[in-house]
Amino acid sequence: MIWPAEDIWQSCVPLLPALTVEVLKEVDSTNSELMRRARSGQTDPVLLVAQSQTAGRGRLGRQWHAQAGDALTFSLGLMLHPADWSGLSLAVGLSVVESLDPQGSLGLQLKWPNDIWVHDKSNQWAKLAGILIETAVTQKQDRYCVIGVGINISKPSVQDLSIPAIGLREILNSASAPQTLARIAYPLLATALAFEAKGFAPLQMAFEQRDVLRDRPVTLSDGRQGIARGVDNTGVLRVETPQGNQLIHSAEVRVRPSIEESP
């Protein structure tokens, strides 16, 4: 498999001159690898790609395995100093969706706080991609941010039973992992740097155009139920419940719509 690492580096280096692009044949998890490096003092900016990932991790400890060619798994590691970290996963998801589906013709949508969903052939929601953001505190008390992205290129054989999975090739026949990375790498880096400067607020309206939960019944992980009413200007989910309006932070809850309901 040929990766356009040099082309990606040349496009991104004007934004972040110290950036390197590295492709590994196999690793347990690109996020785990960059977190290990950061804890050992290696905090240079890097885009780390794995052709095969043996112990990938999603949110809440879910596994994300990937064989060569079946998925695009990579992590972007860099020092970030935003005034507010809230909404970073939403900004990353929005960047990926707008790169892959700029006109909305593929129907890619964002499921708060860190998944990309689309309708499958049976018109049911299916998960295409996930995002995992982690940070490591350096000896100087700065934060090294690791932005992990996993995108199914082929439909996974092992699936999270809570939501069906789908591969990008099912909606975009010519998709490949290297081509997909080439489409999303530069906009993702630009988004991360813009987020550091301006936060989530400038992206709020664009996110709401892709918000799969908006005005749908949702159930929170603590059992509360209500209607999702979009996000505020920091990316916090607003849920209307019988007990009143609630502001839901990504660290507090897991939110899932009624999957059987399709628009």
Secondary structure, DSSP 8 states (H G I E B T S, - for coil): ----HHHHHHHHTTT-TT-EEEEEEEES-HHHHHHHHHHTT----EEEEEEEESS-B-GGG-B--B-TTTEEEEEEEEE---S--TTHHHHHHHHHHHHH-TTSTT--EEETTTEEEEE-TTS-EEEEEEEEEEEEE-TTS-EEEEEEEEEESS--SS--TTS-B--GGGTSTT--HHHHHHHHHHHHHHHHHHHHHH-SGGGHHHHHHTBSSTTSEEE-TTS-EEEEEEE-TTS-EEEEETTEEEEE-TTT---EE-TT---
